[in-house]
Amino acid sequence: MKDIGLHLVLFALVGLGIVVLSAVFSEVDDVRALKTVPKRLLLFAVGCGLLVGTLLAHEHAVARVA
């Protein structure tokens, strides 16, 4: 896995964009929306991490069988 640091930075930037847009469109007040961004970003990152872990576990299990 070449340039893992660069890929993590790019993922963080794209994730931040997704989270900020979802926060702004879900709240009426922009100030309240921006206050929820850190919590939303943490939940987004944890959710993506769980998804990656699940996919790697399934890949490992299937690779053993095949």
Secondary structure, DSSP 8 states (H G I E B T S, - for coil): -TTHHHHHHHHHHHHHHHHHHHHHHH-SSHHHHHHTHHHHHHHHHHHHHHHHHHHHHHHHHHHHH-
